[in-house]
């Protein structure tokens, strides 16, 4: 047999495929000549045997698979290597942390089958040397570390683990390293108790100190990465240095090496929240942290350490020091839960006998402390931290009784008709109205980059810069909750323009987030529903339409139509020059009565340039909370007028800075009830008008419901309007 593997040596025991054998993948072994020598078979590598590559060492990936010296010659390699083994993979819910161990899975099977669980028999020989003479455990943060156990083993021999141990770790998705580390992982899988092995000789003064990190402290972990720590993170240290991040990963400075002779086994209970925060902050999730953050059995901490000592004696030739160091300052009492037996059937809709309920709970290793016939008090086993109230016990009964055995019944009782809230109805109506105007809805992220506020030219003290920051953002682009819809709308326009989609009409109905007292008092931020509209290019309503260029008046018309459809009256548009994101002379603030409703206008050219938007772009941002507060107007029906209306035109000269909306409000006020309609139909500036002035022409409609108006009545109202405009705005009638 000819083999060219780099790690082949005389005297090895190896898996051998005879001529005629078939390997995974359909490879058949045939007689062959290699370098002029006839080869009667093949020595197999782990890869050729179809073993999981993730669990292989670099040597096993490159060369042949070398077996233990005690491997029986001539045995079936498939059976010896357990390549025909079955692996059960459990998909656990987050509350069942106890099932992250083989023993507790066995307890579940025991409860189902009614059979007894066979726990490992722990026995080992202790030497006269005492563990407490070599090591001391000090816990400075007992609220974060409730129990810490140490076991010391001397004269260990570091070597590869036996085949059976390596196989079980590989089946669990772990890569074997050496016998000491493999034993800690094996016991973790067995008991659900994470362990860590320190090289005792690297621990200064043989002392373990459990404390939180100091400001600026760092540690290089076993994965050879330096970790910057915060003052909330719990550490395992000696008097000179940190040697591990509690419950997450050990330090490189105390790892087990080929020269290790004395091992200190750590078994501890760390507070779940502390471990979860540390693991998340460091981005370091390990098999140990997964178990600690869900909660482990504090009562089997010492038992797991003894189990590791037993295996170290058997598989590493270690000598176990007498005694165990167990620092357990505040022992926890077991959880007790009271259950009214009738509640089980009330909740489940079943007819389970009381004795059956008790039997199920006993099979789950729950001790019934008190039983008065109608209720029981149950002591929960310490490995079930998910059980704390009576409803948890009901769930356990349902689970073991069988959900498929619970009868199906139709719901009964008084029914209530579901309906949308006024806020939901308003949002739906706004969505439909915007879509009816030919606009496309967009949905942008609620998170934005803080740099957008610079692009929008906002001042440093602008209220929109005061944001709610995200503690764990997905990226820098999503680090702050938005206080305006403009960044998302302008980015939408930019992405479309970059893809040569120039003609755009879009809207977004979403929330903005204003911190309020959140940053100072920790109250919840204010969430406000806001409507954003963005236009550019030429907008086409149907296939025969040649299109209409988007401009200020097109956008204003959309807003006016929205408010008209919602039956909102008393709407005014006023000049708005104090918003740096908008063009100072092509922007309006919208008011409903005296309530600010929003802003609409052309995007400031510099802002458009910051977003790489050529040409003119128009946006609006409207506060829907104002509409919800005011309420939608009611549809009213009026009798058709019996008497004719009279139309008059009014052309006046005023200074340029006076807004038409101010004049219209005054005209309506002075005109009274008989003035039924006013609209502006002409604005003129030119040579015939004095500098700094403009001419505005209004169409006035007069009508009464009970009579035909006389010329005198109309003239009196007309004169009253002129007089009022002259007094307030120095307006004069244009000749």
C-alpha positions in Angstrom: 0.0 0.0 0.0 1.5 3.4 -1.1 0.6 6.6 0.8 2.1 10.1 0.3 0.4 11.9 3.2 2.7 14.3 5.1 1.8 12.9 8.6 2.1 9.2 7.9 4.4 7.4 10.3 5.3 3.8 11.1 3.3 2.2 13.9 0.2 4.4 13.5 -3.3 3.0 13.6 -5.3 4.3 10.7 -8.6 3.8 8.9 -7.8 1.6 5.8 -10.0 1.0 2.8 -9.5 -2.4 1.1 -9.9 -3.0 -2.6 -13.6 -2.9 -3.4 -14.5 -0.6 -0.6 -16.8 2.4 -1.5 -16.2 5.8 0.2 -18.7 8.6 0.7 -19.3 10.4 -2.6 -19.2 7.1 -4.6 -15.4 6.7 -4.8 -14.5 3.0 -5.2 -11.1 1.6 -4.2 -9.4 -0.3 -7.0 -5.9 -1.8 -7.4 -3.5 0.9 -8.6 0.2 1.5 -9.3 1.8 4.5 -7.6 5.4 5.4 -8.5 5.9 2.0 -9.9 4.6 0.2 -6.9 1.3 -1.7 -6.7 -1.0 -0.3 -4.0 -3.5 -2.7 -2.4 -5.9 -0.1 -0.9 -5.9 3.4 0.6 -5.3 5.0 4.0 -8.2 7.4 4.5 -8.3 11.0 5.7 -11.1 12.4 7.7 -12.3 14.3 4.7 -12.4 11.2 2.6 -14.5 9.5 5.2 -17.1 12.3 4.9 -16.4 13.8 8.4 -17.5 17.4 9.1 -14.6 19.6 8.1 -15.6 22.3 10.6 -14.7 20.0 13.5 -11.3 18.9 12.0 -7.9 20.0 13.1 -5.5 21.4 10.4 -3.5 18.2 10.5 -6.7 16.1 10.0 -7.7 18.3 7.0 -4.3 17.9 5.3 -3.2 14.4 6.1 -4.5 11.0 7.0 -6.7 10.4 10.1 -4.6 9.0 12.9 -6.5 6.9 15.5 -5.8 6.2 19.2 -3.1 3.7 20.0 -5.8 1.5 21.7 -8.0 1.4 18.6 -8.7 -2.3 17.9 -7.0 -3.7 14.8 -9.4 -5.0 12.1 -12.5 -3.3 13.5 -15.0 -1.7 11.3 -13.9 1.9 11.0 -17.5 3.1 10.5 -18.5 1.6 13.8 -15.4 2.6 15.7 -15.6 6.2 14.5 -19.4 6.2 15.0 -19.9 7.5 11.5 -23.3 5.8 11.5 -24.3 7.6 14.6 -27.7 9.5 14.8 -27.7 13.2 15.9 -30.8 14.8 17.3 -30.9 18.6 16.8 -33.3 20.5 19.1 -34.8 23.8 18.2 -35.3 25.4 21.6 -37.5 28.3 22.6 -35.6 31.1 24.5 -37.2 30.2 27.8 -36.0 26.6 27.9 -32.4 27.3 28.7 -32.3 24.1 30.8 -32.5 22.0 27.6 -29.0 23.3 26.6 -27.7 20.2 28.5 -27.9 16.5 27.8 -29.0 15.7 31.4 -32.0 18.0 31.2 -33.0 16.6 27.8 -32.8 13.2 29.5 -35.1 14.5 32.2 -37.6 15.6 29.6 -37.6 12.2 28.0 -37.9 10.6 31.5 -41.0 12.7 32.2 -42.6 11.6 28.9 -41.7 7.9 29.1 -42.0 7.6 32.9 -38.5 6.1 33.3 -35.7 7.0 35.7 -32.8 9.2 34.6 -29.3 7.7 35.1 -27.1 10.5 36.2 -23.2 10.3 35.9 -21.6 8.6 38.9 -18.9 10.9 40.1 -16.0 9.4 42.0 -12.3 10.1 42.1 -9.3 9.8 44.4 -8.1 12.9 46.2 -4.5 13.4 47.4 -3.6 14.8 50.8 -2.8 18.2 49.4 -5.6 20.7 50.0 -7.0 22.9 47.3 -7.7 25.8 49.7 -3.9 25.9 50.5 -3.1 26.7 46.9 -5.9 29.1 45.9 -8.2 31.8 47.3 -11.4 33.1 45.7 -12.6 36.7 46.3 -15.9 38.0 44.9 -16.1 41.8 44.9 -19.4 41.9 43.1 -21.7 39.2 44.7 -24.7 40.7 42.9 -23.0 39.8 39.5 -21.3 36.6 40.6 -23.5 34.7 43.1 -21.3 31.6 43.3 -17.7 30.7 42.3 -16.3 27.2 42.6 -12.7 26.2 42.0 -11.2 22.7 41.8 -7.4 22.1 41.4 -5.8 19.1 39.6 -2.0 18.5 39.4 0.3 16.5 37.2 -2.1 16.6 34.2 -0.8 15.3 30.8 -1.9 17.5 27.9 -2.7 15.3 24.9 -5.5 14.6 22.4 -8.8 13.4 23.8 -9.8 9.7 23.2 -11.9 9.0 20.2 -15.3 8.7 22.0 -14.9 12.2 23.5 -13.7 13.8 20.3 -16.7 12.2 18.5 -19.2 13.5 20.9 -17.8 17.1 20.7 -17.8 16.9 16.9 -21.4 15.8 16.9 -22.3 18.9 19.0 -20.5 21.1 16.5 -17.3 21.7 18.6 -13.7 21.2 17.4 -11.6 19.0 19.8 -8.5 20.9 21.0 -6.9 18.9 23.8 -8.0 16.6 26.6 -8.3 19.4 29.3 -10.3 21.9 27.1 -12.4 19.1 25.7 -13.4 17.9 29.1 -14.6 21.4 30.1 -16.7 21.5 26.9 -18.0 18.0 27.4 -19.2 18.7 31.0 -20.8 22.0 29.7 -22.8 19.9 27.2 -23.6 17.3 29.8 -24.6 19.6 32.7 -25.3 22.9 31.0 -22.7 24.4 33.3 -19.9 26.3 31.4 -16.5 25.6 32.8 -13.1 27.2 32.2 -9.6 25.7 32.8 -6.8 28.1 33.9 -3.1 27.2 33.9 -2.6 27.5 37.7 1.0 28.6 37.3 -0.1 31.7 35.4 -2.3 32.9 38.3 -0.4 35.4 40.4 -0.4 34.3 44.1 -2.9 31.6 43.3 -5.7 34.1 43.9 -8.9 34.6 41.8 -10.6 37.9 42.1 -14.1 38.5 40.6 -14.6 42.2 39.9 -15.8 44.7 37.3 -13.3 46.2 34.9 -11.5 49.4 35.6 -11.7 52.4 33.3 -9.6 51.8 30.1 -8.8 48.2 31.0 -8.1 45.8 28.2 -7.6 42.1 27.8 -6.4 39.7 25.0 -8.8 36.8 24.8 -8.3 33.3 23.7 -9.1 34.2 20.1 -6.0 36.5 20.2 -8.1 39.7 19.9 -7.6 42.6 22.3 -10.9 43.7 23.9 -11.5 47.2 25.3 -13.6 46.8 28.4 -16.1 49.1 30.2 -16.6 49.5 33.9 -19.9 47.4 33.8 -18.2 44.3 32.5 -17.4 41.5 35.0 -13.8 40.1 34.9 -11.9 37.2 36.4 -8.5 38.5 37.6 -5.6 37.7 39.8 -3.9 40.4 41.9 -1.9 41.6 38.9 -4.0 41.2 35.8 -7.2 40.2 34.2 -7.3 36.5 33.1 -10.8 36.2 31.6 -14.0 37.9 30.8 -16.5 36.3 33.2 -18.9 34.0 31.4 -17.8 34.9 27.9 -14.1 33.9 27.2 -10.9 33.3 29.0 -7.7 35.3 28.6 -4.8 34.3 26.4 -2.4 34.9 29.3 -3.7 31.9 31.3 -4.7 29.4 28.6 -3.9 25.7 28.7 -0.7 24.9 26.8 1.3 21.7 26.1 3.5 22.7 29.2 0.5 23.0 31.6 0.8 20.7 34.6 -1.6 22.2 37.2 -5.1 23.1 36.2 -7.6 25.2 38.1 -11.2 24.5 37.0 -13.6 27.4 37.3 -17.4 26.7 37.7 -19.5 29.8 38.5 -22.9 31.4 38.4 -22.9 34.8 36.8 -25.9 37.1 36.5 -27.6 36.6 33.2 -28.2 40.3 32.4 -24.6 41.1 33.0 -23.3 38.4 30.7 -25.8 39.3 28.0 -24.8 43.0 28.1 -21.1 42.2 28.0 -21.4 39.7 25.2 -23.5 42.1 23.1 -21.2 45.1 23.8 -18.1 43.1 22.8 -19.8 41.4 19.8 -18.5 38.1 21.3 -21.1 35.3 21.6 -19.8 31.9 22.9 -21.3 28.6 24.0 -20.7 29.7 27.6 -22.3 33.2 27.2 -25.4 31.6 25.6 -26.0 29.5 28.6 -25.1 32.1 31.3 -27.3 34.8 29.7 -30.3 32.5 29.8 -29.7 31.3 33.4 -28.1 28.1 34.7 -28.6 25.8 37.7 -26.8 27.4 40.6 -27.1 24.2 42.7 -25.0 22.0 40.3 -22.0 24.4 40.0 -19.9 22.3 42.4 -21.1 19.0 40.9 -20.0 20.0 37.4 -16.6 21.0 38.7 -16.3 17.6 40.4 -17.4 15.8 37.2 -14.5 17.7 35.3 -12.1 16.6 38.0 -13.2 13.0 37.6 -12.6 13.1 33.8 -9.2 14.9 34.3 -8.1 12.0 36.6 -9.3 9.4 34.1 -8.2 11.0 30.8 -5.3 13.3 31.7 -3.7 11.3 34.6 -4.3 14.2 36.9 -4.1 14.1 40.7 -7.1 15.8 42.3 -6.4 18.0 45.4 -8.5 17.4 48.4 -11.6 19.6 48.9 -13.2 22.2 46.8 -13.2 26.0 47.1 -16.8 27.2 47.0 -17.5 30.9 47.5 -21.3 31.1 47.8 -22.1 34.2 49.8 -25.9 34.4 49.5 -27.5 31.0 48.8 -30.6 31.2 46.8 -33.9 29.6 48.0 -35.8 27.4 45.6 -38.8 28.9 43.8 -42.2 27.9 45.3 -45.4 28.3 43.3 -49.0 27.8 44.4 -51.5 26.3 42.0 -55.2 26.1 42.3 -56.0 22.7 40.7 -59.3 23.8 39.2 -57.4 26.5 37.3 -55.7 23.9 35.1 -59.0 22.9 33.4 -60.4 26.4 33.4 -57.4 27.7 31.4 -57.1 24.6 29.1 -60.7 23.8 28.6 -60.0 20.2 29.6 -61.2 17.7 32.2 -57.9 16.4 33.6 -58.2 14.8 37.0 -56.3 16.4 39.9 -54.2 13.3 40.5 -53.1 13.3 36.9 -52.0 16.9 37.3 -50.0 16.0 40.3 -48.5 13.0 38.6 -47.4 15.2 35.6 -45.7 17.7 37.9 -43.9 14.9 39.9 -42.6 13.4 36.7 -41.1 16.8 35.9 -39.2 16.6 39.3 -41.4 19.1 41.0 -41.9 18.5 44.7 -45.4 19.0 46.1 -44.9 20.6 49.5 -48.5 21.3 50.4 -51.8 19.8 49.2 -55.2 20.7 50.7 -57.2 19.0 48.0 -58.1 22.2 46.1 -54.6 23.7 45.7 -51.0 22.6 45.9 -47.7 24.4 46.6 -44.9 23.2 44.3 -41.2 23.5 44.8 -39.6 24.1 41.3 -36.3 22.2 40.5 -33.4 24.7 40.3 -32.7 23.9 36.6 -36.1 25.3 35.6 -35.6 29.1 35.9 -38.5 29.7 33.5 -41.1 28.6 36.0 -42.2 31.2 38.5 -46.0 31.6 38.4 -49.1 29.3 38.4 -49.6 29.8 34.7 -46.2 28.3 34.0 -47.3 25.1 35.8 -50.5 25.1 33.7 -48.4 25.3 30.6 -46.3 22.3 31.8 -49.4 20.2 32.4 -50.7 21.1 28.9 -47.3 20.2 27.3 -47.1 16.8 29.0 -50.8 16.0 28.6 -50.5 16.7 24.9 -51.8 19.7 23.0 -53.4 17.4 20.6 -55.5 16.0 23.5 -57.0 19.4 24.3 -60.5 19.5 22.7 -61.3 22.1 20.1 -64.2 24.4 20.9 -65.8 27.4 19.3 -65.3 30.7 21.1 -68.2 31.9 23.1 -69.3 35.1 24.8 -70.3 38.5 23.7 -68.7 39.6 20.5 -67.6 43.1 19.6 -67.2 44.6 16.2 -63.7 45.8 15.5 -63.2 49.0 13.8 -60.4 51.4 13.0 -59.6 54.4 15.2 -60.2 57.9 13.9 -56.4 58.3 13.5 -56.3 55.1 11.4 -59.2 56.3 9.3 -57.6 59.6 8.7 -54.3 58.0 7.6 -56.1 55.7 5.2 -58.0 58.6 3.7 -54.8 60.6 3.2 -53.1 57.6 1.6 -56.0 57.2 -0.8 -56.1 61.0 -1.7 -52.4 61.1 -2.4 -52.6 58.0 -4.6 -55.6 59.6 -6.4 -53.4 62.6 -7.2 -51.1 60.2 -9.1 -48.3 60.1 -6.5 -46.4 57.0 -5.6 -46.0 56.0 -1.9 -42.5 55.4 -0.6 -41.4 54.0 2.8 -38.0 55.1 4.1 -36.0 54.1 7.2 -36.9 55.9 10.4 -33.1 56.0 11.1 -30.8 58.5 9.4 -27.2 59.7 9.3 -26.6 62.8 11.4 -24.8 64.3 8.4 -28.1 64.9 6.7 -28.7 67.9 8.9 -25.6 69.5 7.4 -26.9 68.8 3.9 -30.2 70.4 4.9 -28.3 73.6 6.0 -29.8 73.5 9.4 -28.3 75.7 12.1 -26.4 74.2 15.0 -29.2 75.1 17.4 -32.0 74.0 15.1 -34.6 71.8 16.9 -34.3 69.1 14.3 -30.7 68.4 15.2 -31.9 67.3 18.7 -32.4 63.6 18.0 -32.7 60.3 19.7 -29.4 58.4 19.1 -29.4 54.6 18.6 -27.2 52.7 21.1 -26.6 49.8 18.7 -27.1 51.2 15.1 -27.0 48.8 12.2 -24.6 51.2 10.6 -23.4 54.8 10.7 -26.0 55.6 8.1 -28.8 54.6 10.6 -27.5 56.1 13.9 -30.3 58.6 14.7 -34.1 58.6 14.7 -35.4 61.1 12.1 -36.9 64.4 13.1 -37.9 65.3 9.5 -39.0 63.3 6.5 -36.8 65.4 4.1 -33.7 63.2 4.1 -35.6 60.1 3.0 -37.6 62.0 0.4 -34.5 63.7 -1.1 -32.6 60.4 -1.1 -35.5 58.8 -2.9 -35.4 61.5 -5.6 -31.6 61.1 -5.9 -31.7 57.4 -6.4 -34.3 57.7 -9.1 -32.5 60.5 -10.9 -29.3 58.4 -10.8 -31.3 55.8 -12.7 -32.6 58.3 -15.2 -36.0 58.5 -13.8 -36.4 62.3 -13.9 -40.2 62.8 -13.6 -41.2 62.0 -10.0 -44.2 62.5 -7.7 -43.9 60.6 -4.4 -45.2 60.8 -0.9 -44.4 59.2 2.4 -46.7 58.9 5.4 -44.5 58.1 8.4 -43.5 59.1 11.9 -40.8 61.5 13.0 -39.4 61.2 16.5 -38.9 64.2 18.8 -36.9 63.6 22.0 -38.8 66.0 24.2 -37.6 65.2 27.8 -36.2 61.9 26.7 -32.6 62.9 26.9 -32.9 64.6 30.4 -35.7 62.7 32.2 -35.8 59.4 30.2 -39.4 59.8 29.1 -40.5 58.3 25.8 -39.9 60.4 22.7 -42.8 62.0 21.0 -43.9 60.2 17.8 -45.7 62.4 15.2 -47.4 61.2 12.1 -46.2 63.4 9.2 -47.0 63.5 5.5 -44.1 64.3 3.1 -44.5 65.0 -0.6 -41.7 65.4 -3.2 -42.0 66.5 -6.9 -39.7 67.1 -9.8 -39.8 67.0 -13.6 -43.0 66.7 -15.6 -46.0 65.0 -14.1 -48.4 63.0 -16.3 -51.9 62.1 -15.1 -52.9 59.7 -17.9 -51.6 58.4 -21.3 -53.2 61.2 -23.3 -51.8 63.9 -21.0 -48.8 65.8 -22.3 -47.8 66.5 -18.7 -47.5 69.5 -16.5 -44.2 70.7 -15.0 -43.9 70.4 -11.3 -43.7 73.8 -9.6 -44.7 75.6 -6.4 -48.3 76.0 -7.5 -48.7 72.3 -8.5 -47.6 71.3 -5.0 -49.8 73.9 -3.4 -52.7 72.6 -5.4 -52.1 69.1 -4.1 -52.2 70.4 -0.5 -55.3 72.5 -1.1 -57.1 69.6 -2.7 -56.1 67.3 0.3 -57.5 69.8 2.8 -60.6 70.4 0.7 -61.4 66.7 0.5 -61.0 66.5 4.2 -63.5 69.3 4.6 -60.9 71.5 6.4 -61.6 75.2 6.1 -59.9 78.4 7.3 -56.7 77.4 5.5 -54.1 80.0 4.7 -50.7 80.1 3.0 -48.1 82.6 4.3 -44.6 83.5 3.2 -41.9 81.4 4.9 -38.4 82.6 4.7 -36.8 81.2 7.9 -36.5 77.6 6.8 -32.9 77.1 5.4 -33.8 73.9 3.6 -36.3 75.8 1.3 -35.9 78.5 -1.3 -36.5 81.8 0.6 -38.8 83.3 -2.0 -40.7 80.2 -3.2 -41.9 78.7 0.1 -45.1 78.9 2.1 -46.1 78.0 5.6 -49.5 76.4 5.8 -51.9 77.3 8.6 -55.3 76.0 9.6 -56.7 78.9 11.5 -53.8 79.9 13.7 -52.4 76.4 14.0 -49.2 75.7 12.0 -49.8 72.8 9.7 -46.6 72.5 7.7 -44.3 73.9 5.0 -44.2 73.5 1.2 -42.0 75.0 -1.4 -38.9 74.6 -3.6 -35.8 72.9 -2.2 -33.0 75.4 -1.6 -30.5 75.1 -4.6 -27.6 74.4 -2.2 -29.6 71.6 -0.5 -30.5 70.2 -3.9 -26.8 70.3 -4.9 -25.9 68.5 -1.6 -28.2 65.7 -2.7 -27.0 65.7 -6.3 -30.4 66.8 -7.6 -30.3 68.9 -10.8 -33.0 71.4 -11.7 -35.8 72.4 -9.4 -37.3 70.1 -6.7 -40.3 70.7 -4.6 -41.2 69.2 -1.2 -43.9 69.6 1.5 -44.0 68.4 5.1 -47.3 68.4 6.8 -48.2 67.6 10.4 -51.1 65.1 10.5 -51.4 65.4 14.3 -52.9 68.8 13.6 -55.6 67.3 11.4 -56.3 64.7 14.1 -56.7 67.4 16.8 -58.9 69.6 14.6 -60.9 66.7 13.2 -62.3 66.3 9.7 -64.9 68.7 8.7 -68.5 67.5 8.2 -70.2 67.3 4.8 -73.0 69.8 4.8 -75.9 70.2 2.3 -77.4 73.6 1.7 -80.5 74.5 -0.2 -79.9 75.9 -3.7 -80.1 79.7 -3.5 -83.4 81.2 -4.7 -82.0 84.7 -5.2 -79.3 85.7 -7.7 -75.7 86.4 -6.8 -73.9 89.7 -7.7 -70.2 89.7 -8.8 -67.9 92.6 -8.3 -64.1 92.9 -9.0 -61.8 94.7 -6.7 -58.3 95.8 -7.9 -56.1 97.5 -5.3 -52.5 98.7 -5.0 -50.4 97.6 -2.0 -46.8 97.3 -1.0 -45.0 94.2 -2.3 -44.3 92.7 1.2 -48.0 92.5 2.0 -49.3 88.9 1.4 -52.5 88.3 -0.5 -53.7 86.0 2.3 -53.7 89.0 4.6 -55.8 91.0 2.2 -58.2 88.1 1.7 -58.7 87.6 5.4 -59.5 91.3 5.9 -61.9 91.4 2.9 -63.8 88.4 4.3 -63.9 90.0 7.7 -65.2 93.4 6.4 -67.6 91.8 3.9 -69.6 90.0 6.5 -72.1 87.2 5.8 -73.3 88.7 2.5 -69.9 88.2 1.0 -70.0 84.5 0.1 -66.8 84.0 -2.0 -63.5 85.7 -2.5 -60.6 84.6 -4.8 -57.5 86.2 -6.3 -57.5 86.2 -10.0 -54.7 88.6 -11.0 -51.3 89.9 -9.7 -49.5 92.5 -11.7 -46.1 94.3 -11.3 -44.8 96.6 -14.1 -44.1 100.0 -15.4 -47.6 101.3 -14.6 -47.2 100.4 -11.0 -45.2 102.5 -8.5 -41.8 100.9 -7.4 -42.2 98.6 -4.4 -45.9 98.1 -5.1 -48.1 95.5 -6.8 -51.6 95.3 -8.1 -53.9 92.5 -6.9 -57.4 91.9 -8.4 -60.0 89.9 -6.4 -63.4 88.6 -7.5 -66.1 89.1 -4.9 -69.4 87.3 -4.8 -72.4 88.8 -2.8 -75.6 86.8 -2.1 -78.4 86.6 0.4 -80.5 83.6 1.1 -83.8 85.6 1.8 -83.8 88.4 -0.7 -82.3 90.0 -3.8 -79.5 92.4 -2.8 -79.8 96.0 -3.8 -77.0 98.1 -5.3 -76.9 100.2 -2.2 -76.3 97.2 0.1 -73.5 96.0 -2.2 -72.0 99.4 -2.5 -72.0 99.9 1.2 -70.2 96.6 1.8 -67.8 97.4 -1.1 -66.9 100.7 0.5 -66.5 99.2 3.9 -64.0 96.7 2.5 -62.0 99.5 0.8 -61.9 101.6 3.9 -60.7 98.6 6.0 -58.0 97.7 3.5 -56.9 101.4 3.4 -56.7 101.7 7.2 -54.7 98.4 7.7 -52.6 98.1 4.6 -52.6 101.6 3.0 -54.3 100.0 0.0 -55.7 102.2 -2.7 -58.2 101.4 -5.4 -56.5 101.0 -8.7 -57.9 103.2 -11.4 
